Amino acid sequence: MALFKKRTVGKPGEWYYCLQHKKVEEGPECPAQNRFGPYTSREAAEHAMDTARERNLEWETDPKWHDEDKGKSGPSGD
């Protein structure tokens, strides 16, 4: 008998998007490493990949995270 039981059951009304099976789940059915969420609605979970794509694009184009001039030294003075 295991000392700690893995629990994947979520609360009703929590929605997840499973990256492995590419489907929406109410309450986590798959391990945390394979899902996005929780989301507050089924519709939000259905658009999880769109949301991730939009956030990645925002990060990639955010000047606070990318130096415009690669020749300048960093904050440590290197």
N, C-alpha and C positions, 0 to 999 in steps of 0.2 A: 504494500500500500504506500502510495506516495505521501510525503509530508505536506506538500502543497499541491492542491488541485488547480490545474489551469482552468481559468474561467473565461469563457468568451461570450457569455450571455450578457446582453446589454439591456438597457431600459426601453420600454415601449416608447416610441416617438423619437428615438435616436436612429438616425439613418447613416449608413456607411456606403462607400463605393469600394468594391473588391477589385483590386488591380489584377489579380490572377484570373478570376472568372469573368471580369468585365461586366459586373452586375451590381445592382443596388440591393442592399440588405437592411432590414429593420432589426436593429440590434446586431452586434458583430457576430457573424457566423464564421468568419475566417480569422486567422492570426493577425495581430496588429501590424506586423511587417508587410502584410499584403493588402492594406486598406487605407483609405482616406476617410476622415471623419472624426467625431460625429458631426452631422449636419442636422439642422432643425426641421428640415422637410425632405420628403422624397424627391421633390423637384430639384432642390439644391444638390442632393447627392447625385442625381442624374447628370448634372452639369459639372461634376467634380473635375473631370479632365479639362474642360474649358476654363474653369477657374484656375487650375494649376498652370495651364498654358498662358493665361493672362498675367498671372503673378510672375511667372518666369520672364516674360517679356518686359514687365515693369522693372524687374531687378536688372535684367541685361542692359536696359537703357537708362538706368538711374545713375546720374553723374556722381552721386555721393559714394557709389561703390566702385566706380571705375575712373582711374586717372585719365584725363584727356591727354596730357603730355607724359608719356612713359619715361622721358629722360629726366624728369624732376626726381629729387630724392624724396623718400617717404617721410612719415612723421618722426621716425627715429633718427633722422639725419644721415642715413646711409647714402 
